Amino acid sequence: MMYLLALVLPPLALLLAGRPFQAVFNGLLWVLGLVLMILPFLAGLPFLGVAVLWALVAVHNRKQESRDRRLVDDAVQRDRAQRIG
């Protein structure tokens, strides 16, 4: 779901991923890309592509960070259990 949102509305995906400052800058980049697409320039495509790619990477990293956090928490719990037992 978050990946689809990152493709359609990258700034919102970044905001929901817990990265509000990145969402602001991504929103500016995304709007610039849309404005350049409305004007008869093709320069808007790279801006939109960068905004979408940025959001996709941030959403993927958010999932990876949560996995890493769970692994660290489990390791800490096992270490505490070994010290007590």
MOFENNOR-V713478 format. One line per field, one symbol per residue. psi: psi as a letter, one per 20 degrees, with the letter a starting at -180 (. if undefined). A space follows every 50 residues. Layout:
psi: ???
//
This chain:
psi: ghhghhhgnghhghghikmhhhhghhggggggggghhgqlqjihghgggg ggggggghgghgghhhgggggggghgghgghhhg.
//
